[in-house]
Amino acid sequence: MSGAQRSLAPVAMNLLGVVEHPVLGETPYRVDRDGRPYVPAGDGGIVLGLQLGDSVFALAADHAAPGACLVHPDPASRLALATYACIGNRAEARTGAASGARGVVIGKRGEAGRVITAFAQADLARLRPGDQVTVRACGQGWRPPGFPADVTIMNVDPELLSALPVETGGSGEVVTAGVRVQLPGRLAGNGIGRPAAGWDLDLQLTPATPGALAGPGELVLGDLVAVTDIDARYNLGYRRGWVTVGVVGHGASPQPGHGPGITPILTGPATALRATPDAARHVGLTPAALKLQ
Amino acid sequence: MKADTNAARLVRQVLAGEVWPALADRHAYRVGPDGQPFVLPGMGGVTLGVHCGDRATGYASDHLEPGASVRHREPGANMALQFLTCVGNQVRVASGPAAGALGHVIGQHAYVLVDFAEPELAGVTTGDQVTVTAVGQGLELPGHPAITVKNCDPDLLAAMPGGTRADGRLEVHVAATVPAEAIGAGAGMASEYANTDLMGAYEGLGEDLSLGLEGLRIGDIVALADCDHRYGRGYREGYLTIGVISTGQCMLFGHGPGPSTLMSGPAEAFFLADDSDANLASWLHPRQEALR
């Protein structure tokens, strides 16, 4: 990376998202990591009763996200929506019974592309698949002034960063990120080899994962998590000595190779990006910080 | 002793495929590990000059697919072709000047990958029809119930060294063992489709990217540590997956030479024998020659 990187002004775009309807094939079953068939509930669309701060293992569901997933009927437009939307971006329902309700982007999912938006539960209950939601997409390409050259930031609204436990050290050489847990890269699953600007990284965690949830704290939606030896600048991949920090945007999955997913926000060499795990006291992305309550 | 199998009960099906063109988009460039833009061949079409036993890395290539890359035009039929075709299955060219040429499946990569002898491969091109005799899904080892076998022609299994040991474990000869840190794109996907890209084999790039896998060869039988591919592809401590390297050099980050899955089970169910000859070239090509 070049040493001197100018801090250019971020651009905002209004993008159209459509509230997703879950999609299944002709057989309802998927197969879990132990070979048992299951019917995937909560995989996309609108999920009620799940909020930031709830355990990633709270529901018997597959990739359940706390709120409404947005897509677009045109595949390329859908990928653009997933790529340009950033955590903290404002969303507003434009049609239907929830018209005018305001939400916030809290993450994204890969493959065909989904944007995860949190709304107040009362607003969420009025949303319906097919409703149009506008997203004020802003953040890709933005670098905070004075940010260390070796650390890349992505998928974050410029106005949200100060609400996250992320600090630039006094020297300007190091970024510190408070996280719930720091995990080894070998637990990274689906998302490796894919572009982190539009794809989340699933963590292969189950409630039984030895050592995955150190200390008394359990992993909750909205937590920041660090993954070692993963470089997220140009696709997610293995690079010794690097760290990637992301925000947990959806819950666990029974599928092998899948699990709670983080939307990457910071990546850099461990010398410039320091993750400080605090299993008991970590506070990540919360409804209060997003002014959803 | 060779492991007992249910091979006599397996179905053989005749499947049709077509050598699929290489694909690109108008922006041309993709991005490497250090942000380097690249335009490199290797995926789709007919890739010449690289066969089982040859090095997997060291080419100016991305997602190198040795030999012919085969799909079916109809989506449902294509999934049947991709899922039912197994490593070691015989393939016959059915149209064009190379019609009649015999090759073998070496793996899957969202294409069925078919290795032919170089002189015959030179006569194959995009659009040529091929016929696959698919057999292998459903293969079981009754003496090793903890081990799931998939994507493996029973004749290939019979030709591979090893078998049931006196202690009850299945002896498998492997050319390399791969650490869990190397598992790249492909995690979370069905293990009957495409393959598992291995990171840490970017020949010629930085030391911080290396996991010491640059010596892999096309066709190598490898063991993947802490990988459970029985019902998809995931991390599970204490499990082993046996695969065959079916694709080569990648520049795209998070990707690399990839094994197609052959077996998976708890590590204690296997006895791994290090064997530099554990490569499809040791077993497929002699049979191929004998068929002429």
Contacts between the chains, C-beta under 8 A, distances in Angstrom:
chain1	res1	chain2	res2	distance
A	1	B	35	7.8
A	31	B	231	4.6
A	31	B	232	6.7
A	32	B	231	7.0
A	33	B	228	7.0
A	33	B	231	6.4
A	33	B	232	7.3
A	33	B	234	5.5
A	33	B	236	7.2
A	34	B	231	7.3
A	35	B	230	6.3
A	35	B	231	4.7
A	184	B	181	7.9
A	185	B	181	5.8
A	186	B	179	7.6
A	186	B	180	3.9
A	186	B	181	4.9
A	186	B	183	7.3
A	186	B	226	6.9
A	186	B	235	6.4
A	187	B	235	6.1
A	188	B	187	7.6
A	189	B	187	4.4
A	189	B	188	5.1
A	189	B	234	6.6
A	189	B	235	6.7
A	190	B	187	5.6
A	190	B	188	3.3
A	190	B	189	7.7
A	192	B	183	7.2
A	192	B	184	5.0
A	192	B	185	5.7
A	192	B	187	5.9
A	192	B	199	7.6
A	192	B	254	4.9
A	193	B	184	4.8
A	193	B	185	2.7
A	193	B	186	7.6
A	193	B	197	5.9
A	193	B	199	7.9
A	193	B	252	7.0
A	193	B	253	7.2
A	193	B	254	3.0
A	193	B	255	4.9
A	194	B	185	6.8
A	194	B	254	6.9
A	202	B	188	6.4
A	204	B	187	7.7
A	204	B	234	5.9
A	204	B	235	4.4
A	210	B	237	7.3
A	229	B	181	6.6
A	231	B	33	7.4
A	231	B	253	7.4
A	233	B	35	6.6
A	234	B	31	4.4
A	234	B	32	7.0
A	234	B	33	6.8
A	234	B	34	7.7
A	234	B	35	5.2
A	234	B	253	5.2
A	235	B	31	7.0
A	235	B	252	6.6
A	235	B	253	4.0
A	235	B	254	4.5
A	235	B	255	7.8
A	236	B	253	7.8
A	236	B	254	5.5
A	237	B	33	6.5
A	237	B	184	6.4
A	237	B	199	5.5
A	237	B	253	4.2
A	237	B	254	3.3
A	237	B	255	7.7
A	238	B	181	6.0
A	238	B	182	6.9
A	238	B	184	7.1
A	238	B	199	4.1
A	238	B	200	5.9
A	238	B	209	7.0
A	238	B	211	6.9
A	238	B	254	7.5
A	239	B	33	7.2
A	239	B	208	5.5
A	239	B	209	5.9
A	240	B	208	4.6
A	240	B	209	7.6
A	241	B	208	5.9
A	242	B	208	7.9
A	255	B	188	6.5
A	255	B	232	6.1
A	255	B	234	7.6
A	256	B	188	7.0
A	256	B	228	6.3
A	256	B	231	5.8
A	256	B	232	3.9
A	256	B	233	6.2
A	256	B	234	2.9
A	256	B	236	7.7
A	257	B	187	4.2
A	257	B	188	2.9
A	257	B	189	6.9
A	257	B	232	5.8
A	257	B	233	5.0
A	257	B	234	4.0
A	257	B	235	7.4
A	258	B	188	4.9
A	258	B	234	7.5
